[in-house]
Amino acid sequence: MEDEKLLVISTHGREQPELCLMPFIAANSALTMDINTTIFLFASSVELAKLGVAKEIPQFEGMPKFADLLDSFIELGGTLKACGTYCVNRGIAEEDLIANTEIIGIVQFMQLSLESSILSF
């Protein structure tokens, strides 16, 4: 399945911690299936890629820690793309973000969308 591409769209940030987990759970599952996986961080989820934020997300009973999901995603070879408009709106620059994260614009997002299967959360 290495030729398959999956784009997971995440829209929830730390203000809704239980909802920010699922895109990363799905993406990690895809990576273990050898599917080339990218998470696009949109709206408030762009803050999830800021240095130090992952450890601030509370753990829910029976669910993995967000920081562990994020670490696993990176270790498995996943890539993060953050919406440039929402990063600018929140004062987030590339140097504020964790490794494997790139700020992209709508044209780059559309290109990824056309090349990939899409899951949206």
Sequence and secondary structure as in RCSB ss.txt:
>XXXX:A:sequence
MEDEKLLVISTHGREQPELCLMPFIAANSALTMDINTTIFLFASSVELAKLGVAKEIPQFEGMPKFADLLDSFIE
LGGTLKACGTYCVNRGIAEEDLIANTEIIGIVQFMQLSLESSILSF
>XXXX:A:secstr
 TT EEEEEE   TTSHHHHHHHHHHHHHHHHTT EEEEEE GGGGGGGBTTTGGGS   TTS  HHHHHHHHHH
TT EEEEEHHHHHHTT  GGGB TTEEEE HHHHHHHHHHSEEEE 
